[in-house]
Amino acid sequence: MASESAEAVSKDRLVTARIDSAGELVGLKFNTQGYRDMAPAELSTAIMDVVRRARAVMAERVTAAYQPFAPNGVDVAAAIKGDLDPAALFAELDLPMPSDRGRETP
């Protein structure tokens, strides 16, 4: 999965963004010279949109790849976004929450 990437192309085919499996932008390509005639805000919006769409495609791929290995009740998409609540997960799995005893503090 580490070598995977996803691309999205803007509706006007002006720009292409490529995202890696970690969600990082690894490529941005201007397919025409049309960006030269765009207002800065318009160009910024086009770039942000294509990057957002490429990230969504890659997030779906990563979720699909990891979901079969996750325990029942674990929302892999939420975990990838950082929205997984460990306390709620332990409660849903009917498991006791591990204590912090024995852990060293930095």
Disulfide bonds with the S-S distance in Angstrom:
none
